[in-house]
Amino acid sequence: MSKNETEISCCKTQCETSLDQSFWNTRWQNSETGWDIGYASPAIAKYMEQYTDKNASILIPGCGNAYEAEYLSANGFTNITLIDIAPKAVEKLKEKFEQEPQVKILCEDFFKHNGRYDLIIEQTFFCAIAPTRRNEYAQKTATLLNENGKVIGLLFNKQFNKALPPFGGSLSEYKEIFEPYFTIHTMELCYNSIPPRAETELFINLIKK
């Protein structure tokens, strides 16, 4: 292995190690949540408008303030599971959804989670994990889904070139990651992103193989 390759490998390992529960909990404690847009993503809400099975089991990993869960609950969905690794985020979620038994909240590492779901909603979680874990993410989501289950949501279609999240990518990269496990129904430029992210997001609709 060359010196450059060794340095890259070390950086990736350090990135994986640093993005642990302590890192994310500190971000929440210090209110360093710049990814938070304050409401459900318009693209995800639009898709869920035509999703007819209100009793579908839905998972939102790395959910943060879970505005999508608020939207789903308000629109009659009855089986929503939220996962976040940060205890401070989970504390806030439990207060928010205290009167909504249709929303289950777990303080867990997504990669260690066990369950079965019809739909996984992706909203700023994929971009927050170390890029070296992306294949693991694709495999894990497929494992968690029921037959013909789906992953829908948004991925960044740009590079950030930073040592810490968010981490970006491109359509070609994502296809290579997901195609072993999913039929790609949709992976295209999102037409209804929030204004600050216009032209920089892909909407995905991936069906488990």
Backbone as CSV, one residue per row, in Angstrom:
resi,resn,N_x,N_y,N_z,CA_x,CA_y,CA_z,C_x,C_y,C_z
1,MET,0.856,-1.206,0.000,0.000,0.000,0.000,0.883,1.244,0.000
2,SER,0.576,2.204,-0.869,1.373,3.426,-0.950,1.121,4.308,0.266
3,LYS,2.011,5.293,0.447,1.861,6.228,1.560,0.532,6.956,1.466
4,ASN,0.152,7.383,0.259,-1.107,8.109,0.063,-2.307,7.226,0.397
5,GLU,-2.251,5.969,-0.048,-3.349,5.040,0.237,-3.462,4.775,1.731
6,THR,-2.298,4.686,2.395,-2.289,4.467,3.846,-2.921,5.639,4.572
7,GLU,-2.589,6.859,4.134,-3.162,8.054,4.757,-4.664,8.106,4.571
8,ILE,-5.129,7.760,3.369,-6.570,7.761,3.107,-7.265,6.729,3.980
9,SER,-6.667,5.538,4.074,-7.240,4.472,4.896,-7.336,4.893,6.349
10,CYS,-6.283,5.536,6.860,-6.273,6.001,8.245,-7.351,7.053,8.480
11,CYS,-7.506,7.966,7.526,-8.530,9.009,7.640,-9.920,8.395,7.698
12,LYS,-10.142,7.384,6.853,-11.450,6.729,6.837,-11.722,6.038,8.159
13,THR,-10.708,5.363,8.703,-10.866,4.670,9.976,-11.153,5.658,11.092
14,GLN,-10.426,6.773,11.110,-10.643,7.797,12.121,-12.039,8.387,12.010
15,CYS,-12.514,8.551,10.776,-13.858,9.088,10.545,-14.904,8.149,11.123
16,GLU,-14.760,6.862,10.834,-15.706,5.873,11.356,-15.725,5.891,12.873
17,THR,-14.538,5.973,13.471,-14.428,5.930,14.922,-15.022,7.172,15.562
18,SER,-14.812,8.331,14.933,-15.244,9.587,15.544,-16.750,9.811,15.475
19,LEU,-17.414,9.211,14.492,-18.851,9.437,14.331,-19.643,8.455,15.186
20,ASP,-19.366,8.493,16.487,-19.999,7.555,17.403,-21.104,8.250,18.188
21,GLN,-21.646,7.542,19.166,-22.741,8.101,19.959,-22.337,9.397,20.649
22,SER,-21.117,9.437,21.173,-20.643,10.635,21.866,-20.604,11.839,20.931
23,PHE,-20.124,11.628,19.702,-20.056,12.721,18.725,-21.435,13.315,18.481
24,TRP,-22.421,12.454,18.195,-23.742,12.956,17.853,-24.464,13.525,19.067
25,ASN,-24.257,12.916,20.227,-24.918,13.447,21.424,-24.393,14.835,21.762
26,THR,-23.105,15.029,21.576,-22.520,16.353,21.815,-23.099,17.383,20.852
27,ARG,-23.294,16.989,19.604,-23.907,17.904,18.636,-25.293,18.337,19.108
28,TRP,-26.059,17.391,19.622,-27.409,17.719,20.105,-27.351,18.582,21.367
29,GLN,-26.472,18.258,22.271,-26.349,19.029,23.508,-25.950,20.470,23.234
30,ASN,-25.144,20.661,22.199,-24.671,22.008,21.848,-25.532,22.684,20.783
31,SER,-26.655,22.044,20.448,-27.570,22.569,19.420,-26.867,22.799,18.091
32,GLU,-25.925,21.922,17.767,-25.223,21.984,16.480,-25.936,21.058,15.489
33,THR,-27.119,21.480,15.098,-27.968,20.641,14.247,-28.326,21.400,12.973
34,GLY,-27.308,21.775,12.232,-27.510,22.576,11.026,-28.260,21.865,9.926
35,TRP,-28.359,20.529,10.026,-29.101,19.763,9.017,-30.614,19.881,9.195
36,ASP,-31.043,20.414,10.350,-32.461,20.451,10.712,-33.173,21.554,9.927
37,ILE,-34.172,21.170,9.107,-34.870,22.186,8.306,-36.147,22.686,8.977
38,GLY,-36.577,22.036,10.068,-37.705,22.531,10.849,-39.063,22.035,10.429
39,TYR,-39.125,21.187,9.407,-40.394,20.634,8.940,-40.088,19.420,8.065
40,ALA,-41.129,18.671,7.745,-40.932,17.482,6.914,-40.455,17.871,5.523
41,SER,-39.536,17.101,4.991,-39.061,17.348,3.638,-40.231,17.330,2.654
42,PRO,-40.396,18.370,1.838,-41.506,18.403,0.885,-41.526,17.198,-0.046
43,ALA,-40.364,16.731,-0.470,-40.308,15.595,-1.400,-40.831,14.327,-0.745
44,ILE,-40.473,14.121,0.514,-40.936,12.931,1.229,-42.422,13.036,1.526
45,ALA,-42.867,14.212,1.965,-44.297,14.408,2.239,-45.122,14.175,0.977
46,LYS,-44.631,14.667,-0.153,-45.355,14.492,-1.418,-45.475,13.016,-1.771
47,TYR,-44.400,12.273,-1.591,-44.463,10.839,-1.884,-45.458,10.143,-0.964
48,MET,-45.425,10.485,0.311,-46.294,9.798,1.278,-47.764,10.151,1.097
49,GLU,-48.055,11.237,0.397,-49.454,11.580,0.108,-50.146,10.472,-0.673
50,GLN,-49.387,9.779,-1.526,-49.999,8.749,-2.363,-49.710,7.333,-1.844
51,TYR,-49.132,7.223,-0.643,-48.852,5.923,-0.050,-50.093,5.498,0.732
52,THR,-50.796,4.520,0.233,-52.152,4.232,0.727,-52.220,3.363,1.969
53,ASP,-51.181,2.587,2.233,-51.238,1.657,3.372,-50.866,2.377,4.659
54,LYS,-51.870,2.843,5.380,-51.637,3.599,6.613,-51.112,2.726,7.749
55,ASN,-51.240,1.412,7.608,-50.767,0.503,8.649,-49.395,-0.092,8.326
56,ALA,-48.779,0.364,7.273,-47.446,-0.130,6.903,-46.460,0.146,8.037
57,SER,-45.540,-0.775,8.232,-44.494,-0.576,9.240,-43.388,0.278,8.614
58,ILE,-43.144,1.431,9.221,-42.244,2.440,8.658,-41.104,2.709,9.634
59,LEU,-39.889,2.726,9.111,-38.706,3.029,9.910,-38.049,4.300,9.390
60,ILE,-37.672,5.181,10.331,-36.887,6.365,9.983,-35.606,6.322,10.812
61,PRO,-34.488,5.904,10.197,-33.226,5.825,10.953,-32.517,7.167,11.004
62,GLY,-31.767,7.372,12.095,-31.066,8.648,12.256,-32.030,9.798,12.149
63,CYS,-33.143,9.693,12.873,-34.321,10.531,12.597,-34.213,11.965,13.081
64,GLY,-33.295,12.271,14.020,-33.204,13.631,14.516,-34.503,14.107,15.141
65,ASN,-34.989,15.263,14.729,-36.243,15.799,15.264,-37.488,15.152,14.653
66,ALA,-37.299,14.324,13.669,-38.362,13.463,13.130,-39.600,14.229,12.662
67,TYR,-39.374,15.259,11.878,-40.516,15.997,11.331,-41.337,15.126,10.381
68,GLU,-40.667,14.190,9.707,-41.399,13.273,8.827,-42.354,12.410,9.638
69,ALA,-41.938,12.022,10.836,-42.821,11.233,11.699,-44.027,12.060,12.143
70,GLU,-43.823,13.333,12.412,-44.947,14.219,12.750,-45.943,14.245,11.598
71,TYR,-45.409,14.383,10.395,-46.275,14.413,9.207,-47.034,13.104,9.071
72,LEU,-46.349,11.986,9.212,-46.993,10.681,9.057,-48.074,10.479,10.109
73,SER,-47.766,10.810,11.335,-48.728,10.640,12.420,-49.968,11.497,12.197
74,ALA,-49.759,12.723,11.763,-50.872,13.642,11.508,-51.725,13.191,10.330
75,ASN,-51.155,12.327,9.474,-51.880,11.879,8.287,-52.314,10.422,8.363
76,GLY,-52.432,9.920,9.589,-53.093,8.639,9.807,-52.237,7.399,9.772
77,PHE,-50.914,7.530,9.679,-50.063,6.345,9.705,-49.947,5.834,11.139
78,THR,-49.986,4.518,11.290,-50.184,3.937,12.627,-48.997,3.145,13.168
79,ASN,-47.940,2.976,12.382,-46.860,2.073,12.809,-45.511,2.653,12.397
80,ILE,-45.020,3.590,13.196,-43.812,4.350,12.863,-42.739,4.070,13.910
81,THR,-41.558,3.694,13.471,-40.429,3.467,14.378,-39.321,4.460,14.059
82,LEU,-38.822,5.100,15.097,-37.738,6.074,14.964,-36.499,5.550,15.669
83,ILE,-35.356,5.713,15.036,-34.084,5.343,15.646,-33.142,6.532,15.599
84,ASP,-32.516,6.820,16.740,-31.410,7.770,16.757,-30.403,7.289,17.784
85,ILE,-29.143,7.503,17.489,-28.081,7.024,18.377,-27.800,7.985,19.521
86,ALA,-28.281,9.235,19.405,-27.982,10.265,20.404,-29.038,10.291,21.504
87,PRO,-28.671,10.001,22.747,-29.656,10.026,23.841,-30.388,11.363,23.971
88,LYS,-29.685,12.473,23.721,-30.337,13.785,23.839,-31.439,13.941,22.797
89,ALA,-31.198,13.470,21.587,-32.232,13.520,20.552,-33.413,12.657,20.945
90,VAL,-33.152,11.471,21.458,-34.230,10.550,21.845,-35.043,11.122,22.999
91,GLU,-34.364,11.779,23.918,-35.069,12.435,25.032,-36.083,13.443,24.500
92,LYS,-35.670,14.243,23.540,-36.571,15.245,22.953,-37.721,14.576,22.199
93,LEU,-37.411,13.496,21.504,-38.445,12.780,20.749,-39.501,12.190,21.665
94,LYS,-39.071,11.639,22.773,-40.031,11.026,23.698,-40.981,12.060,24.283
95,GLU,-40.491,13.267,24.474,-41.361,14.355,24.923,-42.321,14.755,23.810
96,LYS,-41.795,14.862,22.610,-42.601,15.303,21.463,-43.746,14.334,21.174
97,PHE,-43.449,13.042,21.226,-44.442,12.035,20.831,-45.059,11.302,22.027
98,GLU,-45.015,11.936,23.173,-45.504,11.311,24.409,-46.955,10.835,24.299
99,GLN,-47.760,11.575,23.571,-49.196,11.247,23.449,-49.522,10.519,22.145
100,GLU,-48.501,9.978,21.491,-48.721,9.334,20.193,-48.152,7.913,20.197
101,PRO,-48.952,6.952,20.665,-48.469,5.566,20.775,-48.130,4.927,19.440
102,GLN,-48.566,5.523,18.350,-48.242,4.977,17.022,-46.787,5.228,16.635
103,VAL,-46.087,6.005,17.454,-44.681,6.314,17.194,-43.812,5.644,18.259
104,LYS,-42.968,4.709,17.829,-42.050,4.000,18.720,-40.663,4.615,18.562
105,ILE,-40.008,4.893,19.674,-38.730,5.603,19.650,-37.645,4.738,20.290
106,LEU,-36.548,4.547,19.582,-35.445,3.711,20.056,-34.131,4.472,20.034
107,CYS,-33.377,4.366,21.113,-32.016,4.901,21.147,-31.092,3.738,20.824
108,GLU,-30.727,3.625,19.559,-29.966,2.469,19.089,-29.010,2.860,17.972
109,ASP,-28.063,1.955,17.758,-27.215,1.996,16.576,-27.983,1.296,15.458
110,PHE,-28.276,2.009,14.403,-29.043,1.451,13.289,-28.457,0.137,12.794
111,PHE,-27.148,0.053,12.745,-26.502,-1.124,12.179,-26.640,-2.359,13.064
112,LYS,-27.110,-2.171,14.292,-27.345,-3.295,15.204,-28.834,-3.565,15.409
113,HIS,-29.659,-2.804,14.727,-31.108,-2.907,14.919,-31.679,-4.160,14.253
114,ASN,-32.668,-4.730,14.916,-33.405,-5.852,14.350,-34.872,-5.471,14.231
115,GLY,-35.483,-5.796,13.114,-36.899,-5.492,12.905,-37.280,-5.826,11.480
116,ARG,-38.565,-5.646,11.167,-39.063,-5.891,9.811,-39.966,-4.734,9.432
117,TYR,-39.714,-4.181,8.257,-40.429,-2.983,7.840,-40.868,-3.072,6.386
118,ASP,-41.918,-2.317,6.087,-42.394,-2.207,4.710,-41.737,-1.039,3.988
119,LEU,-41.343,-0.028,4.774,-40.805,1.194,4.189,-39.760,1.794,5.115
120,ILE,-38.627,2.180,4.539,-37.605,2.930,5.274,-37.480,4.298,4.622
121,ILE,-37.559,5.329,5.431,-37.466,6.701,4.921,-36.068,7.239,5.189
122,GLU,-35.403,7.648,4.135,-34.037,8.166,4.214,-34.043,9.689,4.107
123,GLN,-33.624,10.320,5.205,-33.568,11.782,5.220,-32.385,12.215,6.075
124,THR,-31.265,12.515,5.442,-30.019,12.999,6.049,-29.357,12.003,6.998
125,PHE,-29.675,10.723,6.898,-28.939,9.725,7.670,-27.774,9.157,6.857
126,PHE,-28.053,8.796,5.623,-27.019,8.238,4.754,-25.816,9.173,4.649
127,CYS,-26.064,10.468,4.577,-24.980,11.433,4.425,-24.226,11.667,5.733
128,ALA,-24.754,11.140,6.844,-24.136,11.357,8.152,-23.243,10.206,8.580
129,ILE,-23.365,9.056,7.928,-22.516,7.924,8.280,-21.217,7.988,7.475
130,ALA,-20.188,7.341,7.999,-18.912,7.322,7.278,-19.103,6.695,5.903
131,PRO,-18.571,7.295,4.850,-18.732,6.735,3.504,-18.289,5.275,3.382
132,THR,-17.353,4.854,4.235,-16.905,3.464,4.197,-17.989,2.488,4.642
133,ARG,-19.079,3.002,5.215,-20.154,2.126,5.694,-21.365,2.110,4.748
134,ARG,-21.222,2.719,3.595,-22.377,2.836,2.715,-22.851,1.500,2.155
135,ASN,-21.924,0.620,1.812,-22.348,-0.699,1.358,-23.045,-1.457,2.482
136,GLU,-22.544,-1.268,3.689,-23.168,-1.892,4.858,-24.573,-1.349,5.065
137,TYR,-24.739,-0.050,4.838,-26.069,0.568,4.941,-27.031,-0.071,3.946
138,ALA,-26.603,-0.208,2.700,-27.473,-0.786,1.674,-27.877,-2.212,2.048
139,GLN,-26.917,-2.987,2.499,-27.197,-4.365,2.893,-28.126,-4.409,4.106
140,LYS,-27.884,-3.537,5.087,-28.704,-3.525,6.304,-30.131,-3.126,6.006
141,THR,-30.328,-2.108,5.192,-31.698,-1.703,4.873,-32.441,-2.831,4.162
142,ALA,-31.770,-3.519,3.261,-32.409,-4.643,2.564,-32.789,-5.741,3.550
143,THR,-31.927,-5.995,4.516,-32.201,-7.025,5.529,-33.421,-6.682,6.374
144,LEU,-33.589,-5.396,6.659,-34.688,-4.964,7.519,-36.038,-4.913,6.805
145,LEU,-36.016,-4.923,5.475,-37.260,-4.756,4.719,-37.966,-6.081,4.462
146,ASN,-39.291,-6.024,4.486,-40.108,-7.157,4.068,-40.008,-7.329,2.553
147,GLU,-40.561,-8.398,2.050,-40.579,-8.633,0.609,-41.217,-7.441,-0.107
148,ASN,-40.564,-6.978,-1.155,-41.003,-5.808,-1.935,-40.987,-4.514,-1.127
149,GLY,-40.298,-4.529,0.009,-40.168,-3.307,0.796,-39.356,-2.261,0.054
150,LYS,-39.460,-1.003,0.511,-38.833,0.110,-0.204,-38.010,0.998,0.725
151,VAL,-37.002,1.604,0.135,-36.333,2.757,0.730,-36.680,3.950,-0.140
152,ILE,-37.243,4.985,0.473,-37.522,6.215,-0.277,-36.897,7.389,0.475
153,GLY,-36.588,8.443,-0.249,-36.042,9.613,0.415,-35.075,10.373,-0.461
154,LEU,-34.086,10.972,0.183,-33.197,11.911,-0.501,-31.732,11.616,-0.221
155,LEU,-30.914,11.775,-1.254,-29.466,11.684,-1.137,-28.859,12.931,-1.762
156,PHE,-27.758,13.405,-1.212,-27.090,14.570,-1.796,-26.422,14.206,-3.117
157,ASN,-26.610,15.056,-4.107,-26.001,14.889,-5.424,-24.911,15.946,-5.600
158,LYS,-23.989,15.955,-4.659,-22.874,16.903,-4.687,-21.801,16.392,-3.739
159,GLN,-20.608,16.928,-3.892,-19.508,16.591,-2.999,-19.260,17.750,-2.038
160,PHE,-19.018,17.425,-0.781,-18.745,18.460,0.211,-17.252,18.593,0.509
161,ASN,-16.500,17.503,0.279,-15.051,17.532,0.483,-14.670,18.014,1.879
162,LYS,-15.321,17.428,2.871,-15.041,17.751,4.265,-14.726,16.468,5.020
163,ALA,-14.047,16.626,6.154,-13.680,15.460,6.956,-14.828,14.975,7.827
164,LEU,-15.822,15.830,8.026,-16.970,15.478,8.858,-18.256,15.626,8.050
165,PRO,-19.345,14.998,8.497,-20.595,15.054,7.735,-21.155,16.462,7.636
166,PRO,-21.959,16.691,6.568,-22.499,15.699,5.639,-21.489,15.272,4.570
167,PHE,-21.666,14.023,4.112,-20.856,13.483,3.036,-21.727,13.335,1.796
168,GLY,-21.214,13.783,0.676,-21.995,13.747,-0.551,-21.667,12.571,-1.434
169,GLY,-22.037,12.685,-2.691,-21.801,11.626,-3.653,-22.484,11.940,-4.970
170,SER,-22.597,10.917,-5.811,-23.179,11.099,-7.134,-24.071,9.926,-7.489
171,LEU,-24.885,10.117,-8.507,-25.808,9.079,-8.953,-25.072,7.793,-9.303
172,SER,-23.980,7.898,-10.006,-23.246,6.691,-10.405,-22.710,5.937,-9.193
173,GLU,-22.226,6.664,-8.191,-21.740,6.025,-6.968,-22.874,5.300,-6.254
174,TYR,-24.008,5.965,-6.147,-25.141,5.390,-5.420,-25.686,4.149,-6.120
175,LYS,-25.738,4.194,-7.439,-26.223,3.014,-8.171,-25.360,1.801,-7.874
176,GLU,-24.076,2.013,-7.846,-23.160,0.902,-7.580,-23.376,0.341,-6.171
177,ILE,-23.691,1.201,-5.226,-23.914,0.775,-3.846,-25.219,0.002,-3.687
178,PHE,-26.288,0.492,-4.311,-27.616,-0.068,-4.047,-28.051,-1.184,-4.994
179,GLU,-27.522,-1.215,-6.203,-28.008,-2.184,-7.186,-27.857,-3.651,-6.776
180,PRO,-26.871,-4.035,-5.977,-26.816,-5.440,-5.569,-28.015,-5.890,-4.725
181,TYR,-28.683,-4.934,-4.081,-29.756,-5.280,-3.147,-31.133,-4.766,-3.555
182,PHE,-31.174,-3.799,-4.457,-32.428,-3.128,-4.791,-32.616,-2.978,-6.296
183,THR,-33.877,-3.002,-6.688,-34.249,-2.540,-8.022,-34.458,-1.037,-7.921
184,ILE,-33.754,-0.275,-8.739,-33.844,1.180,-8.654,-35.034,1.654,-9.485
185,HIS,-36.127,1.916,-8.796,-37.328,2.428,-9.468,-37.140,3.895,-9.831
186,THR,-36.598,4.666,-8.873,-36.336,6.089,-9.107,-35.023,6.473,-8.439
187,MET,-34.185,7.164,-9.158,-32.997,7.812,-8.599,-32.680,8.956,-9.543
188,GLU,-33.297,10.091,-9.251,-33.214,11.216,-10.184,-33.230,12.535,-9.430
189,LEU,-32.854,13.593,-10.129,-32.802,14.916,-9.523,-34.158,15.274,-8.918
190,CYS,-34.127,15.691,-7.667,-35.365,16.026,-6.957,-35.885,17.376,-7.440
191,TYR,-37.155,17.430,-7.815,-37.731,18.670,-8.347,-38.338,19.554,-7.259
192,ASN,-38.510,19.013,-6.049,-39.155,19.811,-4.997,-38.342,19.803,-3.704
193,SER,-37.025,19.955,-3.846,-36.155,20.133,-2.687,-36.461,21.465,-2.006
194,ILE,-36.022,21.598,-0.759,-36.108,22.917,-0.130,-35.145,23.847,-0.882
195,PRO,-35.430,25.150,-0.941,-34.614,26.070,-1.749,-33.105,25.988,-1.522
196,PRO,-32.613,25.896,-0.263,-31.154,25.838,-0.099,-30.516,24.583,-0.697
197,ARG,-31.315,23.552,-0.963,-30.771,22.305,-1.513,-31.220,22.054,-2.949
198,ALA,-31.786,23.051,-3.566,-32.255,22.899,-4.949,-31.119,22.468,-5.867
199,GLU,-31.421,21.522,-6.739,-30.471,21.006,-7.729,-29.312,20.221,-7.109
200,THR,-29.393,19.906,-5.824,-28.291,19.169,-5.179,-28.770,17.883,-4.508
201,GLU,-30.006,17.467,-4.781,-30.530,16.252,-4.165,-31.091,15.302,-5.212
202,LEU,-30.983,14.024,-4.912,-31.638,12.993,-5.710,-32.772,12.397,-4.899
203,PHE,-33.924,12.215,-5.538,-34.999,11.468,-4.873,-34.828,10.006,-5.237
204,ILE,-34.935,9.138,-4.225,-34.766,7.707,-4.464,-36.022,6.932,-4.084
205,ASN,-36.298,5.917,-4.858,-37.348,4.941,-4.575,-36.756,3.588,-4.972
206,LEU,-36.315,2.854,-3.972,-35.580,1.606,-4.180,-36.423,0.443,-3.665
207,ILE,-36.577,-0.586,-4.483,-37.406,-1.733,-4.131,-36.515,-2.940,-3.851
208,LYS,-36.690,-3.539,-2.704,-35.865,-4.690,-2.321,-35.984,-5.811,-3.349
209,LYS,-34.831,-6.365,-3.724,-34.829,-7.474,-4.673,-35.249,-8.772,-3.976
